[in-house]
Amino acid sequence: MLSLIQETVANQGAGIGAGIAVLGAALGAGLGIGQIGGGASQGIARRPEAVDKIRGAGIIFAALIEGVALFGLVIGLLLWLNS
């Protein structure tokens, strides 16, 4: 009986950990992409002739941030499925 309770608590802990991992990845990605958008908007407003360079750099950085968010999602799923 005690081992069943310990196993249940461990499974619940893994589920909570998975949720926290996904939440952290989503919040970080949202904040990062928001910063990129704001910085790009300010940069374009200050130097309209550099639109192409700013847009290209913004897309690359946003893709890198999304990759980190996807990695956090995969880690969360692995934690949840292996519990």
N, CA, C and O atoms as a CHARMM CRD file, in Angstrom:
* protein
*
  332
    1    1 MET  N      0.82300  -1.19900   0.00000 PROA 1      0.00000
    2    1 MET  CA     0.00000   0.00000   0.00000 PROA 1      0.00000
    3    1 MET  C      0.86600   1.26100   0.00000 PROA 1      0.00000
    4    1 MET  O      0.57600   2.22900  -0.70400 PROA 1      0.00000
    5    2 LEU  N      1.93100   1.23300   0.80200 PROA 2      0.00000
    6    2 LEU  CA     2.80000   2.39800   0.88800 PROA 2      0.00000
    7    2 LEU  C      3.52000   2.66000  -0.43600 PROA 2      0.00000
    8    2 LEU  O      3.70100   3.81200  -0.82900 PROA 2      0.00000
    9    3 SER  N      3.93100   1.59000  -1.12300 PROA 3      0.00000
   10    3 SER  CA     4.61900   1.78000  -2.40000 PROA 3      0.00000
   11    3 SER  C      3.68000   2.36200  -3.45800 PROA 3      0.00000
   12    3 SER  O      4.11100   3.12200  -4.32500 PROA 3      0.00000
   13    4 LEU  N      2.40000   2.00200  -3.38200 PROA 4      0.00000
   14    4 LEU  CA     1.41900   2.55800  -4.31300 PROA 4      0.00000
   15    4 LEU  C      1.26700   4.05900  -4.09900 PROA 4      0.00000
   16    4 LEU  O      1.17000   4.82400  -5.05900 PROA 4      0.00000
   17    5 ILE  N      1.24800   4.47200  -2.84300 PROA 5      0.00000
   18    5 ILE  CA     1.12700   5.89600  -2.52700 PROA 5      0.00000
   19    5 ILE  C      2.37800   6.64600  -2.99200 PROA 5      0.00000
   20    5 ILE  O      2.28000   7.73600  -3.55600 PROA 5      0.00000
   21    6 GLN  N      3.55100   6.05600  -2.75100 PROA 6      0.00000
   22    6 GLN  CA     4.78700   6.69900  -3.17600 PROA 6      0.00000
   23    6 GLN  C      4.84500   6.83000  -4.69800 PROA 6      0.00000
   24    6 GLN  O      5.29800   7.85000  -5.21800 PROA 6      0.00000
   25    7 GLU  N      4.38800   5.80500  -5.40800 PROA 7      0.00000
   26    7 GLU  CA     4.38100   5.85100  -6.87100 PROA 7      0.00000
   27    7 GLU  C      3.41500   6.91500  -7.38100 PROA 7      0.00000
   28    7 GLU  O      3.71100   7.61700  -8.34700 PROA 7      0.00000
   29    8 THR  N      2.26500   7.03100  -6.73100 PROA 8      0.00000
   30    8 THR  CA     1.28100   8.03600  -7.13100 PROA 8      0.00000
   31    8 THR  C      1.82900   9.44800  -6.91800 PROA 8      0.00000
   32    8 THR  O      1.66200  10.31800  -7.77200 PROA 8      0.00000
   33    9 VAL  N      2.47600   9.66600  -5.78900 PROA 9      0.00000
   34    9 VAL  CA     3.04800  10.98500  -5.50500 PROA 9      0.00000
   35    9 VAL  C      4.15900  11.30800  -6.50600 PROA 9      0.00000
   36    9 VAL  O      4.27200  12.44700  -6.95900 PROA 9      0.00000
   37   10 ALA  N      4.97200  10.32100  -6.84900 PROA 10     0.00000
   38   10 ALA  CA     6.04000  10.54600  -7.82900 PROA 10     0.00000
   39   10 ALA  C      5.45400  10.89200  -9.19600 PROA 10     0.00000
   40   10 ALA  O      5.97700  11.76600  -9.88800 PROA 10     0.00000
   41   11 ASN  N      4.38700  10.22500  -9.58600 PROA 11     0.00000
   42   11 ASN  CA     3.74800  10.52400 -10.87400 PROA 11     0.00000
   43   11 ASN  C      3.15700  11.92400 -10.88500 PROA 11     0.00000
   44   11 ASN  O      3.24500  12.63500 -11.88600 PROA 11     0.00000
   45   12 GLN  N      2.56100  12.31400  -9.77900 PROA 12     0.00000
   46   12 GLN  CA     1.99900  13.66000  -9.70900 PROA 12     0.00000
   47   12 GLN  C      3.09400  14.71300  -9.75100 PROA 12     0.00000
   48   12 GLN  O      2.92000  15.76400 -10.36900 PROA 12     0.00000
   49   13 GLY  N      4.22600  14.44200  -9.09800 PROA 13     0.00000
   50   13 GLY  CA     5.34600  15.37500  -9.12400 PROA 13     0.00000
   51   13 GLY  C      5.89900  15.54100 -10.52500 PROA 13     0.00000
   52   13 GLY  O      6.26200  16.64400 -10.93200 PROA 13     0.00000
   53   14 ALA  N      5.96300  14.43000 -11.26700 PROA 14     0.00000
   54   14 ALA  CA     6.45100  14.51400 -12.64600 PROA 14     0.00000
   55   14 ALA  C      5.48600  15.32200 -13.50700 PROA 14     0.00000
   56   14 ALA  O      5.91600  16.08900 -14.36800 PROA 14     0.00000
   57   15 GLY  N      4.19900  15.15600 -13.28200 PROA 15     0.00000
   58   15 GLY  CA     3.21200  15.93300 -14.03200 PROA 15     0.00000
   59   15 GLY  C      3.30800  17.41700 -13.73400 PROA 15     0.00000
   60   15 GLY  O      3.20100  18.24500 -14.63800 PROA 15     0.00000
   61   16 ILE  N      3.50900  17.75300 -12.47600 PROA 16     0.00000
   62   16 ILE  CA     3.66700  19.15800 -12.09700 PROA 16     0.00000
   63   16 ILE  C      4.95100  19.73000 -12.69200 PROA 16     0.00000
   64   16 ILE  O      4.96900  20.86400 -13.17200 PROA 16     0.00000
   65   17 GLY  N      6.02100  18.94300 -12.65600 PROA 17     0.00000
   66   17 GLY  CA     7.28600  19.38200 -13.25300 PROA 17     0.00000
   67   17 GLY  C      7.16200  19.60900 -14.74700 PROA 17     0.00000
   68   17 GLY  O      7.72100  20.56400 -15.28600 PROA 17     0.00000
   69   18 ALA  N      6.42600  18.72800 -15.41700 PROA 18     0.00000
   70   18 ALA  CA     6.21500  18.88900 -16.85700 PROA 18     0.00000
   71   18 ALA  C      5.43700  20.16700 -17.14100 PROA 18     0.00000
   72   18 ALA  O      5.75700  20.89900 -18.07800 PROA 18     0.00000
   73   19 GLY  N      4.42600  20.43000 -16.34300 PROA 19     0.00000
   74   19 GLY  CA     3.65200  21.65700 -16.52800 PROA 19     0.00000
   75   19 GLY  C      4.48000  22.90500 -16.30800 PROA 19     0.00000
   76   19 GLY  O      4.34300  23.88300 -17.04300 PROA 19     0.00000
   77   20 ILE  N      5.33800  22.87700 -15.30000 PROA 20     0.00000
   78   20 ILE  CA     6.20000  24.03200 -15.03000 PROA 20     0.00000
   79   20 ILE  C      7.19500  24.23300 -16.16900 PROA 20     0.00000
   80   20 ILE  O      7.48100  25.36900 -16.54900 PROA 20     0.00000
   81   21 ALA  N      7.72500  23.13500 -16.71800 PROA 21     0.00000
   82   21 ALA  CA     8.67700  23.24600 -17.83200 PROA 21     0.00000
   83   21 ALA  C      8.02200  23.88800 -19.04600 PROA 21     0.00000
   84   21 ALA  O      8.60300  24.77300 -19.67300 PROA 21     0.00000
   85   22 VAL  N      6.82600  23.45000 -19.37400 PROA 22     0.00000
   86   22 VAL  CA     6.12900  24.00000 -20.53900 PROA 22     0.00000
   87   22 VAL  C      5.72800  25.44900 -20.28400 PROA 22     0.00000
   88   22 VAL  O      5.82100  26.28700 -21.18100 PROA 22     0.00000
   89   23 LEU  N      5.28600  25.74600 -19.07300 PROA 23     0.00000
   90   23 LEU  CA     4.91600  27.11500 -18.72800 PROA 23     0.00000
   91   23 LEU  C      6.11000  28.05400 -18.83700 PROA 23     0.00000
   92   23 LEU  O      5.99600  29.14900 -19.38800 PROA 23     0.00000
   93   24 GLY  N      7.25100  27.62700 -18.31400 PROA 24     0.00000
   94   24 GLY  CA     8.45100  28.45900 -18.38900 PROA 24     0.00000
   95   24 GLY  C      8.89000  28.70000 -19.81500 PROA 24     0.00000
   96   24 GLY  O      9.28000  29.81000 -20.17500 PROA 24     0.00000
   97   25 ALA  N      8.82600  27.65400 -20.62900 PROA 25     0.00000
   98   25 ALA  CA     9.22000  27.80600 -22.03000 PROA 25     0.00000
   99   25 ALA  C      8.27300  28.75100 -22.76800 PROA 25     0.00000
  100   25 ALA  O      8.71500  29.58300 -23.56000 PROA 25     0.00000
  101   26 ALA  N      6.98000  28.62400 -22.50900 PROA 26     0.00000
  102   26 ALA  CA     6.00300  29.47400 -23.19300 PROA 26     0.00000
  103   26 ALA  C      6.13400  30.93300 -22.75100 PROA 26     0.00000
  104   26 ALA  O      6.07600  31.84300 -23.57800 PROA 26     0.00000
  105   27 LEU  N      6.30900  31.15100 -21.45200 PROA 27     0.00000
  106   27 LEU  CA     6.46500  32.52700 -20.97200 PROA 27     0.00000
  107   27 LEU  C      7.74100  33.16400 -21.50500 PROA 27     0.00000
  108   27 LEU  O      7.74000  34.32000 -21.92900 PROA 27     0.00000
  109   28 GLY  N      8.82700  32.40200 -21.48000 PROA 28     0.00000
  110   28 GLY  CA    10.08900  32.92700 -21.97900 PROA 28     0.00000
  111   28 GLY  C     10.02100  33.26800 -23.45700 PROA 28     0.00000
  112   28 GLY  O     10.52600  34.30300 -23.89000 PROA 28     0.00000
  113   29 ALA  N      9.39000  32.38500 -24.23200 PROA 29     0.00000
  114   29 ALA  CA     9.27300  32.64000 -25.66800 PROA 29     0.00000
  115   29 ALA  C      8.38800  33.85200 -25.93100 PROA 29     0.00000
  116   29 ALA  O      8.70700  34.67200 -26.79200 PROA 29     0.00000
  117   30 GLY  N      7.30500  33.97200 -25.21600 PROA 30     0.00000
  118   30 GLY  CA     6.41500  35.11600 -25.40500 PROA 30     0.00000
  119   30 GLY  C      7.08900  36.43200 -25.06800 PROA 30     0.00000
  120   30 GLY  O      6.96300  37.41100 -25.80300 PROA 30     0.00000
  121   31 LEU  N      7.80500  36.45000 -23.95500 PROA 31     0.00000
  122   31 LEU  CA     8.51400  37.67200 -23.57900 PROA 31     0.00000
  123   31 LEU  C      9.63600  37.99200 -24.56500 PROA 31     0.00000
  124   31 LEU  O      9.83900  39.15200 -24.92400 PROA 31     0.00000
  125   32 GLY  N     10.35800  36.97200 -24.99700 PROA 32     0.00000
  126   32 GLY  CA    11.45500  37.20500 -25.93500 PROA 32     0.00000
  127   32 GLY  C     10.97900  37.72900 -27.27300 PROA 32     0.00000
  128   32 GLY  O     11.56900  38.65700 -27.82500 PROA 32     0.00000
  129   33 ILE  N      9.92300  37.14600 -27.79600 PROA 33     0.00000
  130   33 ILE  CA     9.40700  37.60100 -29.08500 PROA 33     0.00000
  131   33 ILE  C      8.80000  38.99600 -28.95700 PROA 33     0.00000
  132   33 ILE  O      8.87000  39.79500 -29.89100 PROA 33     0.00000
  133   34 GLY  N      8.21100  39.28500 -27.81300 PROA 34     0.00000
  134   34 GLY  CA     7.70000  40.63900 -27.57600 PROA 34     0.00000
  135   34 GLY  C      8.82000  41.66700 -27.57000 PROA 34     0.00000
  136   34 GLY  O      8.66800  42.75800 -28.11900 PROA 34     0.00000
  137   35 GLN  N      9.94700  41.32400 -26.95100 PROA 35     0.00000
  138   35 GLN  CA    11.10100  42.23000 -26.93900 PROA 35     0.00000
  139   35 GLN  C     11.64900  42.42500 -28.35400 PROA 35     0.00000
  140   35 GLN  O     12.02400  43.53400 -28.73600 PROA 35     0.00000
  141   36 ILE  N     11.68900  41.33600 -29.12700 PROA 36     0.00000
  142   36 ILE  CA    12.17800  41.44700 -30.50900 PROA 36     0.00000
  143   36 ILE  C     11.26800  42.35800 -31.32200 PROA 36     0.00000
  144   36 ILE  O     11.74600  43.21600 -32.06400 PROA 36     0.00000
  145   37 GLY  N      9.96100  42.17400 -31.18400 PROA 37     0.00000
  146   37 GLY  CA     9.01700  43.01100 -31.93200 PROA 37     0.00000
  147   37 GLY  C      9.11800  44.47100 -31.55600 PROA 37     0.00000
  148   37 GLY  O      9.09600  45.34700 -32.42100 PROA 37     0.00000
  149   38 GLY  N      9.23000  44.73200 -30.26500 PROA 38     0.00000
  150   38 GLY  CA     9.35400  46.12100 -29.82100 PROA 38     0.00000
  151   38 GLY  C     10.64600  46.75600 -30.29100 PROA 38     0.00000
  152   38 GLY  O     10.65900  47.89900 -30.74700 PROA 38     0.00000
  153   39 GLY  N     11.74300  46.00000 -30.17600 PROA 39     0.00000
  154   39 GLY  CA    13.03300  46.53300 -30.62100 PROA 39     0.00000
  155   39 GLY  C     13.07300  46.75700 -32.12100 PROA 39     0.00000
  156   39 GLY  O     13.63600  47.74400 -32.59400 PROA 39     0.00000
  157   40 ALA  N     12.47400  45.83600 -32.86900 PROA 40     0.00000
  158   40 ALA  CA    12.44200  45.98400 -34.32300 PROA 40     0.00000
  159   40 ALA  C     11.60600  47.20000 -34.71500 PROA 40     0.00000
  160   40 ALA  O     11.98100  47.95200 -35.61500 PROA 40     0.00000
  161   41 SER  N     10.48300  47.39000 -34.04500 PROA 41     0.00000
  162   41 SER  CA     9.63900  48.55500 -34.35200 PROA 41     0.00000
  163   41 SER  C     10.37400  49.86300 -34.07800 PROA 41     0.00000
  164   41 SER  O     10.30400  50.80100 -34.87300 PROA 41     0.00000
  165   42 GLN  N     11.07600  49.92100 -32.95400 PROA 42     0.00000
  166   42 GLN  CA    11.84100  51.13000 -32.64100 PROA 42     0.00000
  167   42 GLN  C     12.97900  51.34200 -33.62500 PROA 42     0.00000
  168   42 GLN  O     13.25000  52.46900 -34.04100 PROA 42     0.00000
  169   43 GLY  N     13.64500  50.25300 -33.99800 PROA 43     0.00000
  170   43 GLY  CA    14.74300  50.37300 -34.94800 PROA 43     0.00000
  171   43 GLY  C     14.28100  50.84700 -36.31300 PROA 43     0.00000
  172   43 GLY  O     14.94200  51.66600 -36.95200 PROA 43     0.00000
  173   44 ILE  N     13.14800  50.33200 -36.75400 PROA 44     0.00000
  174   44 ILE  CA    12.60900  50.75500 -38.05100 PROA 44     0.00000
  175   44 ILE  C     12.14800  52.20900 -37.99000 PROA 44     0.00000
  176   44 ILE  O     12.29400  52.95000 -38.96200 PROA 44     0.00000
  177   45 ALA  N     11.59200  52.61800 -36.84600 PROA 45     0.00000
  178   45 ALA  CA    11.15600  54.01100 -36.72000 PROA 45     0.00000
  179   45 ALA  C     12.34600  54.96300 -36.73900 PROA 45     0.00000
  180   45 ALA  O     12.23700  56.07800 -37.25000 PROA 45     0.00000
  181   46 ARG  N     13.47500  54.53700 -36.19100 PROA 46     0.00000
  182   46 ARG  CA    14.64900  55.40500 -36.15100 PROA 46     0.00000
  183   46 ARG  C     15.42000  55.41600 -37.46800 PROA 46     0.00000
  184   46 ARG  O     15.95000  56.44500 -37.88600 PROA 46     0.00000
  185   47 ARG  N     15.47300  54.24400 -38.11800 PROA 47     0.00000
  186   47 ARG  CA    16.22200  54.13600 -39.38300 PROA 47     0.00000
  187   47 ARG  C     15.38200  53.38600 -40.40500 PROA 47     0.00000
  188   47 ARG  O     15.56400  52.18200 -40.58200 PROA 47     0.00000
  189   48 PRO  N     14.47600  54.06400 -41.07300 PROA 48     0.00000
  190   48 PRO  CA    13.60200  53.39400 -42.03800 PROA 48     0.00000
  191   48 PRO  C     14.35000  52.73800 -43.19700 PROA 48     0.00000
  192   48 PRO  O     13.83600  51.80300 -43.81100 PROA 48     0.00000
  193   49 GLU  N     15.54500  53.21300 -43.49900 PROA 49     0.00000
  194   49 GLU  CA    16.28700  52.62500 -44.62000 PROA 49     0.00000
  195   49 GLU  C     16.86400  51.24600 -44.27100 PROA 49     0.00000
  196   49 GLU  O     17.30100  50.52500 -45.16900 PROA 49     0.00000
  197   50 ALA  N     16.87300  50.86900 -42.99400 PROA 50     0.00000
  198   50 ALA  CA    17.43900  49.58900 -42.57300 PROA 50     0.00000
  199   50 ALA  C     16.35700  48.53900 -42.32000 PROA 50     0.00000
  200   50 ALA  O     16.57000  47.59600 -41.55700 PROA 50     0.00000
  201   51 VAL  N     15.20300  48.70000 -42.95500 PROA 51     0.00000
  202   51 VAL  CA    14.08300  47.79500 -42.71600 PROA 51     0.00000
  203   51 VAL  C     14.45000  46.34800 -43.02300 PROA 51     0.00000
  204   51 VAL  O     14.13700  45.45600 -42.23300 PROA 51     0.00000
  205   52 ASP  N     15.10000  46.09900 -44.13900 PROA 52     0.00000
  206   52 ASP  CA    15.40000  44.72700 -44.54700 PROA 52     0.00000
  207   52 ASP  C     16.34800  44.03900 -43.57100 PROA 52     0.00000
  208   52 ASP  O     16.14300  42.87500 -43.22600 PROA 52     0.00000
  209   53 LYS  N     17.37900  44.74300 -43.12700 PROA 53     0.00000
  210   53 LYS  CA    18.32700  44.15100 -42.17500 PROA 53     0.00000
  211   53 LYS  C     17.66200  43.87200 -40.83300 PROA 53     0.00000
  212   53 LYS  O     17.88300  42.82000 -40.23400 PROA 53     0.00000
  213   54 ILE  N     16.86200  44.79800 -40.36900 PROA 54     0.00000
  214   54 ILE  CA    16.19700  44.63700 -39.07700 PROA 54     0.00000
  215   54 ILE  C     15.18800  43.50000 -39.14600 PROA 54     0.00000
  216   54 ILE  O     15.09700  42.69100 -38.22200 PROA 54     0.00000
  217   55 ARG  N     14.43300  43.43400 -40.23300 PROA 55     0.00000
  218   55 ARG  CA    13.43800  42.37300 -40.38700 PROA 55     0.00000
  219   55 ARG  C     14.11500  40.99800 -40.43200 PROA 55     0.00000
  220   55 ARG  O     13.65400  40.05100 -39.79600 PROA 55     0.00000
  221   56 GLY  N     15.20100  40.90200 -41.18100 PROA 56     0.00000
  222   56 GLY  CA    15.91400  39.62600 -41.29500 PROA 56     0.00000
  223   56 GLY  C     16.46200  39.16100 -39.95900 PROA 56     0.00000
  224   56 GLY  O     16.32900  37.99200 -39.59600 PROA 56     0.00000
  225   57 ALA  N     17.08000  40.08300 -39.22500 PROA 57     0.00000
  226   57 ALA  CA    17.61900  39.72500 -37.91100 PROA 57     0.00000
  227   57 ALA  C     16.49700  39.35000 -36.94300 PROA 57     0.00000
  228   57 ALA  O     16.64400  38.42000 -36.15100 PROA 57     0.00000
  229   58 GLY  N     15.39500  40.06300 -37.00700 PROA 58     0.00000
  230   58 GLY  CA    14.26200  39.76000 -36.12800 PROA 58     0.00000
  231   58 GLY  C     13.68700  38.38200 -36.38900 PROA 58     0.00000
  232   58 GLY  O     13.34500  37.66100 -35.45200 PROA 58     0.00000
  233   59 ILE  N     13.57800  38.01100 -37.65100 PROA 59     0.00000
  234   59 ILE  CA    13.04700  36.68600 -37.98800 PROA 59     0.00000
  235   59 ILE  C     13.98600  35.59300 -37.50200 PROA 59     0.00000
  236   59 ILE  O     13.53100  34.57200 -36.98700 PROA 59     0.00000
  237   60 ILE  N     15.28900  35.79300 -37.65900 PROA 60     0.00000
  238   60 ILE  CA    16.25400  34.79100 -37.19500 PROA 60     0.00000
  239   60 ILE  C     16.17900  34.63800 -35.68200 PROA 60     0.00000
  240   60 ILE  O     16.14400  33.51500 -35.17800 PROA 60     0.00000
  241   61 PHE  N     16.15600  35.74300 -34.95300 PROA 61     0.00000
  242   61 PHE  CA    16.09400  35.66500 -33.49500 PROA 61     0.00000
  243   61 PHE  C     14.77200  35.05700 -33.01500 PROA 61     0.00000
  244   61 PHE  O     14.75500  34.28900 -32.05300 PROA 61     0.00000
  245   62 ALA  N     13.68700  35.39300 -33.67100 PROA 62     0.00000
  246   62 ALA  CA    12.39300  34.80900 -33.29400 PROA 62     0.00000
  247   62 ALA  C     12.39300  33.30100 -33.52700 PROA 62     0.00000
  248   62 ALA  O     11.82700  32.55200 -32.73100 PROA 62     0.00000
  249   63 ALA  N     13.02100  32.85100 -34.60800 PROA 63     0.00000
  250   63 ALA  CA    13.09900  31.41400 -34.86800 PROA 63     0.00000
  251   63 ALA  C     13.94200  30.71200 -33.80800 PROA 63     0.00000
  252   63 ALA  O     13.60800  29.60600 -33.38500 PROA 63     0.00000
  253   64 LEU  N     15.02100  31.34000 -33.38000 PROA 64     0.00000
  254   64 LEU  CA    15.84300  30.74900 -32.32200 PROA 64     0.00000
  255   64 LEU  C     15.06900  30.64900 -31.00900 PROA 64     0.00000
  256   64 LEU  O     15.17700  29.65100 -30.29600 PROA 64     0.00000
  257   65 ILE  N     14.30000  31.67000 -30.69500 PROA 65     0.00000
  258   65 ILE  CA    13.50700  31.64600 -29.46500 PROA 65     0.00000
  259   65 ILE  C     12.42900  30.57200 -29.54700 PROA 65     0.00000
  260   65 ILE  O     12.17400  29.87200 -28.56600 PROA 65     0.00000
  261   66 GLU  N     11.80500  30.43900 -30.69600 PROA 66     0.00000
  262   66 GLU  CA    10.79000  29.39300 -30.85900 PROA 66     0.00000
  263   66 GLU  C     11.41100  28.00400 -30.73300 PROA 66     0.00000
  264   66 GLU  O     10.77400  27.08200 -30.22600 PROA 66     0.00000
  265   67 GLY  N     12.64600  27.85400 -31.19100 PROA 67     0.00000
  266   67 GLY  CA    13.33900  26.58100 -31.02600 PROA 67     0.00000
  267   67 GLY  C     13.54600  26.23300 -29.56300 PROA 67     0.00000
  268   67 GLY  O     13.39300  25.07500 -29.17300 PROA 67     0.00000
  269   68 VAL  N     13.89000  27.21200 -28.75900 PROA 68     0.00000
  270   68 VAL  CA    14.04900  26.98400 -27.32300 PROA 68     0.00000
  271   68 VAL  C     12.70700  26.63500 -26.69100 PROA 68     0.00000
  272   68 VAL  O     12.64300  25.76800 -25.82000 PROA 68     0.00000
  273   69 ALA  N     11.63900  27.29500 -27.11600 PROA 69     0.00000
  274   69 ALA  CA    10.30900  26.98800 -26.59500 PROA 69     0.00000
  275   69 ALA  C      9.89600  25.57100 -26.97400 PROA 69     0.00000
  276   69 ALA  O      9.31100  24.85500 -26.16100 PROA 69     0.00000
  277   70 LEU  N     10.19200  25.17200 -28.18400 PROA 70     0.00000
  278   70 LEU  CA     9.87800  23.80900 -28.61400 PROA 70     0.00000
  279   70 LEU  C     10.67800  22.79200 -27.81200 PROA 70     0.00000
  280   70 LEU  O     10.16300  21.72900 -27.46900 PROA 70     0.00000
  281   71 PHE  N     11.93200  23.11000 -27.51200 PROA 71     0.00000
  282   71 PHE  CA    12.75300  22.22900 -26.68700 PROA 71     0.00000
  283   71 PHE  C     12.13400  22.06900 -25.29400 PROA 71     0.00000
  284   71 PHE  O     12.10000  20.96200 -24.75700 PROA 71     0.00000
  285   72 GLY  N     11.65100  23.15900 -24.71400 PROA 72     0.00000
  286   72 GLY  CA    10.98400  23.08500 -23.41600 PROA 72     0.00000
  287   72 GLY  C      9.72000  22.23700 -23.47000 PROA 72     0.00000
  288   72 GLY  O      9.42100  21.50300 -22.52800 PROA 72     0.00000
  289   73 LEU  N      8.98100  22.33500 -24.56600 PROA 73     0.00000
  290   73 LEU  CA     7.78200  21.51100 -24.73500 PROA 73     0.00000
  291   73 LEU  C      8.14900  20.03500 -24.81300 PROA 73     0.00000
  292   73 LEU  O      7.48000  19.19500 -24.21100 PROA 73     0.00000
  293   74 VAL  N      9.20400  19.71800 -25.54800 PROA 74     0.00000
  294   74 VAL  CA     9.63500  18.32000 -25.66700 PROA 74     0.00000
  295   74 VAL  C     10.08200  17.78500 -24.31100 PROA 74     0.00000
  296   74 VAL  O      9.73900  16.65800 -23.95300 PROA 74     0.00000
  297   75 ILE  N     10.83200  18.56300 -23.55900 PROA 75     0.00000
  298   75 ILE  CA    11.26300  18.12800 -22.22400 PROA 75     0.00000
  299   75 ILE  C     10.05200  17.91000 -21.32500 PROA 75     0.00000
  300   75 ILE  O     10.00200  16.92500 -20.58800 PROA 75     0.00000
  301   76 GLY  N      9.08300  18.80500 -21.37300 PROA 76     0.00000
  302   76 GLY  CA     7.87100  18.63900 -20.57900 PROA 76     0.00000
  303   76 GLY  C      7.11100  17.37800 -20.95300 PROA 76     0.00000
  304   76 GLY  O      6.63100  16.66000 -20.07600 PROA 76     0.00000
  305   77 LEU  N      6.99700  17.10100 -22.24400 PROA 77     0.00000
  306   77 LEU  CA     6.31600  15.87800 -22.68600 PROA 77     0.00000
  307   77 LEU  C      7.06900  14.62800 -22.24900 PROA 77     0.00000
  308   77 LEU  O      6.45600  13.63600 -21.85400 PROA 77     0.00000
  309   78 LEU  N      8.40700  14.67600 -22.32100 PROA 78     0.00000
  310   78 LEU  CA     9.18600  13.52400 -21.86800 PROA 78     0.00000
  311   78 LEU  C      9.00100  13.28000 -20.37800 PROA 78     0.00000
  312   78 LEU  O      8.87900  12.13400 -19.94400 PROA 78     0.00000
  313   79 LEU  N      8.98200  14.34700 -19.59700 PROA 79     0.00000
  314   79 LEU  CA     8.74400  14.19500 -18.15500 PROA 79     0.00000
  315   79 LEU  C      7.37100  13.59800 -17.88800 PROA 79     0.00000
  316   79 LEU  O      7.21800  12.72700 -17.03200 PROA 79     0.00000
  317   80 TRP  N      6.38800  14.06600 -18.61700 PROA 80     0.00000
  318   80 TRP  CA     5.01900  13.60500 -18.39900 PROA 80     0.00000
  319   80 TRP  C      4.82900  12.16900 -18.84800 PROA 80     0.00000
  320   80 TRP  O      4.18500  11.38600 -18.15000 PROA 80     0.00000
  321   81 LEU  N      5.37700  11.80900 -20.00000 PROA 81     0.00000
  322   81 LEU  CA     5.17500  10.47000 -20.53100 PROA 81     0.00000
  323   81 LEU  C      5.99600   9.40000 -19.81700 PROA 81     0.00000
  324   81 LEU  O      5.62200   8.22700 -19.82200 PROA 81     0.00000
  325   82 ASN  N      7.12000   9.79600 -19.19800 PROA 82     0.00000
  326   82 ASN  CA     7.95100   8.82300 -18.49900 PROA 82     0.00000
  327   82 ASN  C      7.58700   8.69600 -17.02100 PROA 82     0.00000
  328   82 ASN  O      8.27800   8.00400 -16.27300 PROA 82     0.00000
  329   83 SER  N      6.53100   9.34100 -16.60200 PROA 83     0.00000
  330   83 SER  CA     6.13900   9.23800 -15.19100 PROA 83     0.00000
  331   83 SER  C      5.30800   8.00000 -14.93700 PROA 83     0.00000
  332   83 SER  O      4.89400   7.75800 -13.80400 PROA 83     0.00000
